[in-house]
Amino acid sequence: MSTALAQDAGVLNSLLAGLALPPGSAAPTQPDWLKTLRGRALERANALALPNTHDEAWRFTPLAALFSQSFQPLRTPTHLQQDDVAHLAIPEATTRLVFVDGVYAPQLSSASPQAGLVMGNLASLTTAQMDKLEAHLGQHASFQDTLFTAVNTAFLQDAAVLMLPRDSVLAAPVHLLHIATQPNVASHPRLLLVAGAASQATLVEDYVALHPDSYFTNAVAEVVLQANAQVTHVRLQRESLQAFHMASCAVSLGAASHYHSVNLALGAQISRLDLQVFQAAEGTQCTLDGLALISGEQLADTHSFIDHAKPHGTSRQLHKCIVGGTAHAVFNGQVMVRPGAQQTDSAQSSRNLLLSAKAHVDTQPQLEIFADDVKCTHGATVGQLDSDEVFYLQSRGLSERVARNLLTYAFGADIIDRIPVASLRQQLEQTVLEQTTSQP
């Protein structure tokens, strides 16, 4: 076996080691369809090669640092109390699902019951509720060609599940909180959100750490909007600065549905988000907002794919990067308009701010259009702060450093202002202000 193949085998064996149950443990009871799904994913995980910089989709994202480490499955869960996580709470969220190192923590979770609403972790669902999941779980986030998704699906023993019945409205946001407490642990969080026809919800998917060390998060989310549903999906990645965070999110849009996502990448040594939005019916709207705020030697990679497969679809995307130190940000945004998807209206913008001479951004917005009656635009900018704007603020009595910090803060706050949860907005604005003022 070659050195490269041996390394691949070693990494995969490490990633998949958690599939073996600890001595004396009982296998969780699962329906046959889920066992079959996991088995198929395991076969693909063993067949797929590790992504590397020779792959076009990964050419700006070297993973040598990730693959040089050995992450182990969680063996001894950490038992946290409410006081340990009180500072992570979102006051507006009356419902909270908490996973600690990938393990559901019922003592930290809370839910407001509502007729017809299915909310909780996979292991707690009834047989009837599980039967409703078969049409969606593992059907939107494809693992055929994606190693990390295949590994996540092979590990699919538990998940956060939110299924909204027709015409239901969740007035308060739902907080899905993933907490890392132990070093060198690999976890595989899973989310399934199915919004019934004409339902409305706001979900905050939050990844945080209570320690500064290295660990591996491999997350997959599947979001399904049925006809006229409206979902706002806020995703916060604020892991340890030594962590590795790989994530994918697959979204399916029903007729006249509206999906709005706000993705923030603040932490992790290396992070990547693959966001795919599929227009499954006519008249859909999607708005994708994103911000990567990184420094030091961090790398943050965002890949998005908006698939306009039906007529009268509207999409808007604004992705911003603020990059300091020797950090590296990547944005690859693809919009496809398929044959027959007439009257598509799509606009995509990538705006990037470099705070140091060694900061680096690779941005590649892409349009593929196979219909003739469309309105599509895209653009990208990479630069430093406008010297005229800095001079203007200096002329009003601010020092050059304060002027630069203020402009940098305003650049990032533009995305944060789009989060519809007031306390979270204020908290993140303070985070951005602290990180921008700490830049040299």
C-alpha positions as CSV (number, residue, x, y, z in Angstrom):
1,M,0.0,0.0,0.0
2,S,1.3,3.5,-0.9
3,T,2.1,6.0,1.8
4,A,-0.9,8.2,0.6
5,L,-3.3,5.2,0.7
6,A,-2.0,4.2,4.1
7,Q,-2.6,7.7,5.4
8,D,-6.1,7.7,3.9
9,A,-6.9,4.3,5.5
10,G,-5.5,5.5,8.9
11,V,-7.6,8.7,8.9
12,L,-10.8,6.9,7.8
13,N,-10.2,4.2,10.4
14,S,-9.9,7.0,13.0
15,L,-13.0,8.8,11.8
16,L,-15.0,5.6,11.7
17,A,-13.7,4.1,15.0
18,G,-16.7,5.5,16.9
19,L,-19.1,3.1,15.0
20,A,-17.8,0.3,17.2
21,L,-19.8,0.3,20.5
22,P,-17.9,0.4,23.7
23,P,-17.8,-3.0,25.6
24,G,-21.0,-3.7,27.4
25,S,-23.0,-1.1,25.4
26,A,-26.3,-1.9,23.8
27,A,-27.0,-0.8,20.2
28,P,-29.8,1.8,19.9
29,T,-33.1,0.6,18.6
30,Q,-33.6,2.0,15.1
31,P,-36.0,1.3,12.2
32,D,-34.8,-0.9,9.3
33,W,-34.7,2.1,6.9
34,L,-32.4,4.0,9.1
35,K,-30.1,1.0,9.5
36,T,-30.0,0.6,5.7
37,L,-29.3,4.3,5.2
38,R,-26.4,4.1,7.7
39,G,-25.0,1.0,6.0
40,R,-25.0,2.6,2.6
41,A,-23.3,5.7,4.0
42,L,-20.6,3.5,5.6
43,E,-20.0,1.8,2.3
44,R,-19.5,5.2,0.6
45,A,-17.3,6.5,3.4
46,N,-15.0,3.5,2.9
47,A,-15.0,3.9,-0.9
48,L,-14.3,7.7,-1.1
49,A,-10.9,9.2,-0.9
50,L,-9.9,12.1,1.4
51,P,-10.3,15.5,-0.3
52,N,-7.1,17.3,-1.1
53,T,-5.9,20.3,-2.9
54,H,-5.8,18.4,-6.2
55,D,-9.6,18.4,-6.1
56,E,-11.0,21.5,-7.7
57,A,-13.6,22.0,-4.9
58,W,-10.8,21.8,-2.2
59,R,-7.8,23.5,-3.9
60,F,-7.8,26.4,-1.5
61,T,-8.5,24.3,1.6
62,P,-5.5,22.2,2.6
63,L,-6.6,19.6,5.2
64,A,-3.2,18.3,6.2
65,A,-3.4,19.7,9.7
66,L,-6.8,17.9,10.2
67,F,-5.6,14.6,8.8
68,S,-2.4,14.7,10.8
69,Q,-4.3,14.4,14.0
70,S,-6.3,11.5,15.5
71,F,-9.7,12.3,16.9
72,Q,-11.5,9.7,19.0
73,P,-15.2,9.2,19.6
74,L,-16.6,10.4,22.9
75,R,-16.4,7.7,25.6
76,T,-17.2,9.5,28.8
77,P,-19.9,12.2,28.5
78,T,-19.5,15.5,30.2
79,H,-22.4,16.2,32.6
80,L,-23.0,20.0,32.6
81,Q,-25.5,21.9,34.7
82,Q,-27.6,24.9,33.8
83,D,-25.2,27.2,35.5
84,D,-22.4,26.0,33.3
85,V,-24.2,27.1,30.1
86,A,-26.3,30.0,31.3
87,H,-24.0,32.5,29.5
88,L,-24.8,30.8,26.2
89,A,-28.5,31.2,26.5
90,I,-30.6,33.3,24.1
91,P,-33.3,35.0,26.2
92,E,-35.8,35.1,23.4
93,A,-35.6,31.4,22.8
94,T,-38.1,29.5,24.9
95,T,-37.1,26.2,23.2
96,R,-33.5,25.0,23.4
97,L,-32.0,21.7,22.3
98,V,-28.5,21.1,23.7
99,F,-25.9,18.6,22.5
100,V,-22.7,18.2,24.5
101,D,-19.8,16.8,22.4
102,G,-22.5,15.4,20.1
103,V,-24.6,13.8,22.9
104,Y,-28.1,15.1,23.6
105,A,-28.3,16.7,27.0
106,P,-32.0,16.7,28.2
107,Q,-31.2,18.3,31.5
108,L,-30.0,21.4,29.6
109,S,-32.8,21.4,27.0
110,S,-36.3,22.9,27.2
111,A,-39.3,22.9,24.9
112,S,-42.6,24.7,24.7
113,P,-45.2,22.1,23.6
114,Q,-47.4,22.9,20.6
115,A,-50.1,20.8,18.9
116,G,-48.6,18.8,16.1
117,L,-45.1,20.0,16.6
118,V,-42.3,17.4,16.6
119,M,-39.2,18.8,18.3
120,G,-36.5,16.9,20.1
121,N,-33.7,14.4,19.5
122,L,-34.0,11.5,17.2
123,A,-33.8,8.9,20.0
124,S,-36.8,10.3,21.8
125,L,-39.2,10.1,18.8
126,T,-42.1,7.7,18.7
127,T,-42.4,5.0,16.0
128,A,-45.1,7.1,14.2
129,Q,-42.9,10.2,14.3
130,M,-39.8,8.2,13.0
131,D,-41.9,7.0,10.1
132,K,-42.5,10.6,9.0
133,L,-38.7,11.1,8.8
134,E,-38.0,8.5,6.3
135,A,-38.9,10.7,3.3
136,H,-36.4,13.4,4.4
137,L,-33.6,12.2,6.7
138,G,-30.6,11.4,4.5
139,Q,-32.5,12.3,1.3
140,H,-31.3,15.9,0.8
141,A,-27.7,16.0,1.9
142,S,-26.1,13.6,-0.6
143,F,-23.3,11.4,0.7
144,Q,-22.5,9.7,-2.6
145,D,-19.5,12.0,-3.5
146,T,-18.9,13.8,-0.1
147,L,-16.8,12.0,2.4
148,F,-17.6,14.1,5.5
149,T,-21.4,13.8,4.8
150,A,-21.0,10.0,4.3
151,V,-19.2,9.7,7.7
152,N,-21.8,11.8,9.4
153,T,-24.6,9.7,8.0
154,A,-22.8,6.5,9.0
155,F,-22.8,7.9,12.6
156,L,-26.5,8.8,12.4
157,Q,-27.7,7.5,15.8
158,D,-29.1,10.7,17.0
159,A,-30.1,14.1,15.6
160,A,-31.9,17.3,16.3
161,V,-35.4,17.1,14.7
162,L,-37.8,20.0,14.2
163,M,-41.0,19.2,12.2
164,L,-43.6,22.0,12.0
165,P,-47.2,21.2,11.1
166,R,-49.1,23.0,8.4
167,D,-50.0,26.7,9.2
168,S,-48.0,26.7,12.5
169,V,-46.1,29.7,13.6
170,L,-43.3,29.6,16.2
171,A,-43.3,33.1,17.7
172,A,-40.0,32.6,19.5
173,P,-36.7,31.3,18.0
174,V,-35.5,27.8,18.6
175,H,-31.9,27.6,19.9
176,L,-30.0,24.5,18.8
177,L,-26.8,24.6,20.9
178,H,-23.8,22.3,20.3
179,I,-21.1,22.6,23.0
180,A,-17.6,21.1,22.8
181,T,-16.2,20.3,26.3
182,Q,-13.4,17.7,25.6
183,P,-10.2,17.9,23.5
184,N,-9.4,15.4,20.7
185,V,-13.1,14.3,20.3
186,A,-14.9,13.8,17.0
187,S,-18.6,14.6,17.0
188,H,-21.1,14.4,14.1
189,P,-24.1,16.7,14.8
190,R,-27.2,16.2,12.6
191,L,-30.2,18.4,12.0
192,L,-33.4,17.8,10.2
193,L,-35.9,20.7,9.9
194,V,-39.1,20.2,8.0
195,A,-41.4,23.2,7.8
196,G,-44.9,22.3,6.8
197,A,-47.0,24.3,4.4
198,A,-47.5,27.9,5.4
199,S,-45.5,27.4,8.6
200,Q,-43.0,29.9,10.0
201,A,-39.9,29.5,12.3
202,T,-36.6,31.0,13.2
203,L,-33.8,28.6,14.1
204,V,-30.4,29.5,15.6
205,E,-27.8,26.7,15.1
206,D,-24.9,27.5,17.4
207,Y,-21.5,25.8,17.8
208,V,-19.4,26.9,20.8
209,A,-16.6,25.5,23.0
210,L,-15.8,25.5,26.7
211,H,-12.1,24.8,26.2
212,P,-9.4,26.1,23.9
213,D,-8.0,22.8,22.5
214,S,-8.3,20.9,19.3
215,Y,-11.3,18.7,18.4
216,F,-13.4,17.9,15.3
217,T,-16.9,18.8,14.5
218,N,-18.5,17.2,11.4
219,A,-22.0,18.7,11.0
220,V,-24.8,18.0,8.5
221,A,-28.2,19.8,8.3
222,E,-31.2,19.1,6.1
223,V,-33.8,21.8,5.8
224,V,-37.1,21.3,3.9
225,L,-39.6,24.0,3.2
226,Q,-43.0,23.0,1.9
227,A,-45.3,25.3,0.0
228,N,-45.5,28.9,1.4
229,A,-43.3,28.1,4.4
230,Q,-40.9,30.7,5.8
231,V,-37.7,29.8,7.7
232,T,-34.9,32.0,9.0
233,H,-31.8,30.0,9.7
234,V,-29.0,31.6,11.7
235,R,-25.8,29.5,11.9
236,L,-23.0,30.5,14.3
237,Q,-19.7,28.8,14.1
238,R,-17.7,30.1,17.1
239,E,-15.6,27.0,17.9
240,S,-12.2,26.9,19.7
241,L,-9.5,28.5,17.6
242,Q,-7.7,25.1,17.5
243,A,-10.8,23.2,16.4
244,F,-11.7,21.8,12.9
245,H,-15.2,22.4,11.7
246,M,-16.6,20.7,8.5
247,A,-20.3,21.3,7.7
248,S,-22.8,20.9,5.0
249,C,-26.4,22.2,4.8
250,A,-28.9,21.1,2.1
251,V,-32.1,23.1,1.6
252,S,-35.1,22.1,-0.5
253,L,-37.6,24.9,-1.3
254,G,-41.3,24.2,-2.0
255,A,-43.6,26.4,-4.0
256,A,-43.6,30.1,-2.9
257,S,-41.5,29.3,0.2
258,H,-38.9,31.7,1.6
259,Y,-35.6,30.7,3.2
260,H,-33.3,33.2,4.8
261,S,-29.9,32.1,6.2
262,V,-27.3,34.1,8.1
263,N,-24.0,32.3,8.4
264,L,-21.2,33.5,10.7
265,A,-17.8,31.9,10.8
266,L,-15.7,33.3,13.7
267,G,-13.8,30.4,15.2
268,A,-12.0,27.2,14.3
269,Q,-8.5,26.7,12.9
270,I,-10.0,25.4,9.7
271,S,-13.7,25.6,8.9
272,R,-15.8,24.9,5.9
273,L,-19.5,25.2,5.1
274,D,-21.1,23.7,2.0
275,L,-24.5,25.3,1.5
276,Q,-26.8,23.9,-1.2
277,V,-30.2,25.4,-2.0
278,F,-32.5,23.5,-4.4
279,Q,-35.5,25.2,-5.9
280,A,-38.0,22.3,-6.1
281,A,-41.0,24.3,-7.2
282,E,-42.0,27.6,-8.7
283,G,-41.9,31.1,-7.1
284,T,-39.4,30.5,-4.3
285,Q,-37.2,33.0,-2.6
286,C,-33.9,32.5,-0.8
287,T,-31.6,35.0,0.8
288,L,-28.1,33.9,1.9
289,D,-26.1,36.3,4.0
290,G,-22.7,35.4,5.3
291,L,-19.7,36.8,7.3
292,A,-16.3,35.3,8.0
293,L,-14.3,37.2,10.6
294,I,-10.9,35.6,11.0
295,S,-7.3,36.4,11.9
296,G,-4.1,34.8,13.0
297,E,-3.6,31.6,10.9
298,Q,-7.3,30.7,10.6
299,L,-8.9,29.4,7.3
300,A,-12.6,29.8,6.6
301,D,-14.1,28.3,3.5
302,T,-17.6,28.8,2.3
303,H,-19.0,27.0,-0.8
304,S,-22.6,27.7,-1.9
305,F,-24.7,26.4,-4.7
306,I,-28.1,27.9,-5.5
307,D,-30.0,25.6,-8.0
308,H,-32.8,27.4,-9.8
309,A,-34.6,24.4,-11.3
310,K,-38.0,26.0,-11.7
311,P,-39.4,29.3,-13.0
312,H,-40.0,32.5,-11.1
313,G,-37.3,31.9,-8.5
314,T,-35.6,34.7,-6.7
315,S,-32.3,34.5,-4.9
316,R,-30.0,37.1,-3.2
317,Q,-26.6,36.4,-1.7
318,L,-24.2,38.7,0.1
319,H,-21.0,37.1,1.6
320,K,-18.4,39.2,3.4
321,C,-15.0,38.3,4.7
322,I,-12.9,40.3,7.2
323,V,-9.4,38.8,7.2
324,G,-6.5,39.8,9.4
325,G,-3.0,38.4,10.3
326,T,-2.0,35.6,7.9
327,A,-5.6,34.2,7.7
328,H,-7.1,32.9,4.6
329,A,-10.8,33.2,3.6
330,V,-12.4,31.3,0.6
331,F,-15.7,32.0,-1.0
332,N,-17.0,29.9,-3.9
333,G,-20.6,30.8,-4.9
334,Q,-22.3,29.1,-7.8
335,V,-25.7,30.0,-9.1
336,M,-27.2,27.6,-11.7
337,V,-30.3,28.5,-13.8
338,R,-31.5,25.3,-15.5
339,P,-33.4,25.0,-18.8
340,G,-37.0,26.1,-18.3
341,A,-36.3,28.1,-15.2
342,Q,-37.5,31.3,-16.8
343,Q,-38.1,34.6,-15.0
344,T,-35.3,33.7,-12.5
345,D,-34.0,36.8,-10.7
346,S,-30.6,36.2,-9.0
347,A,-28.0,38.5,-7.5
348,Q,-24.8,37.5,-5.8
349,S,-22.1,39.6,-4.2
350,S,-18.8,38.8,-2.5
351,R,-17.2,41.6,-0.6
352,N,-13.9,41.1,1.2
353,L,-11.8,43.3,3.5
354,L,-8.1,42.7,4.1
355,L,-6.7,44.1,7.4
356,S,-3.0,43.1,6.9
357,A,-0.5,42.7,4.1
358,K,-0.4,38.9,4.6
359,A,-4.1,38.3,4.8
360,H,-5.5,36.3,1.8
361,V,-8.9,35.9,0.1
362,D,-9.8,33.7,-2.8
363,T,-13.3,34.5,-4.1
364,Q,-15.0,32.9,-7.1
365,P,-18.7,33.8,-7.8
366,Q,-20.1,31.8,-10.7
367,L,-23.1,31.9,-12.9
368,E,-24.3,29.1,-15.1
369,I,-27.4,30.1,-17.1
370,F,-29.3,27.7,-19.4
371,A,-32.5,29.8,-19.8
372,D,-33.0,33.0,-21.8
373,D,-35.5,35.0,-19.9
374,V,-33.6,35.7,-16.7
375,K,-32.1,38.5,-14.6
376,C,-28.8,37.4,-13.0
377,T,-25.8,39.4,-11.7
378,H,-22.8,38.7,-9.7
379,G,-19.7,40.5,-8.5
380,A,-16.7,40.4,-6.1
381,T,-14.4,43.0,-4.5
382,V,-11.2,42.5,-2.5
383,G,-9.4,45.4,-0.9
384,Q,-8.4,47.4,2.1
385,L,-10.2,50.2,3.9
386,D,-11.0,53.2,1.8
387,S,-8.3,55.9,2.6
388,D,-10.8,58.7,1.9
389,E,-13.3,57.3,4.5
390,V,-10.5,56.9,7.0
391,F,-9.4,60.5,6.3
392,Y,-13.0,61.8,6.7
393,L,-13.3,60.3,10.1
394,Q,-9.9,61.6,11.1
395,S,-11.0,65.0,10.1
396,R,-13.9,64.7,12.6
397,G,-11.4,64.1,15.4
398,L,-10.9,60.4,15.5
399,S,-7.5,58.8,15.5
400,E,-6.5,56.7,12.5
401,R,-6.7,53.5,14.6
402,V,-10.2,54.3,15.9
403,A,-11.3,55.3,12.4
404,R,-10.1,52.1,10.9
405,N,-11.7,50.0,13.7
406,L,-15.0,51.8,13.3
407,L,-15.1,51.2,9.5
408,T,-14.2,47.6,9.9
409,Y,-16.9,47.1,12.5
410,A,-19.5,48.7,10.2
411,F,-18.4,46.4,7.4
412,G,-19.2,43.3,9.4
413,A,-22.2,44.7,11.4
414,D,-24.1,45.0,8.1
415,I,-24.5,41.2,8.0
416,I,-25.2,40.9,11.8
417,D,-28.0,43.4,11.6
418,R,-29.9,40.9,9.4
419,I,-30.3,38.5,12.4
420,P,-33.9,38.8,13.7
421,V,-33.0,38.0,17.3
422,A,-32.2,41.3,19.2
423,S,-30.1,39.8,22.1
424,L,-28.0,37.7,19.7
425,R,-27.5,40.7,17.4
426,Q,-26.2,42.7,20.3
427,Q,-23.9,39.9,21.5
428,L,-22.4,39.4,18.1
429,E,-22.0,43.1,17.4
430,Q,-19.9,43.3,20.6
431,T,-17.9,40.2,19.4
432,V,-17.2,41.9,16.1
433,L,-16.2,45.1,17.8
434,E,-13.8,43.3,20.1
435,Q,-12.2,41.3,17.3
436,T,-11.8,44.3,15.0
437,T,-10.3,46.5,17.7
438,S,-7.8,43.8,18.6
439,Q,-6.3,43.9,15.1
440,P,-2.9,45.6,14.9
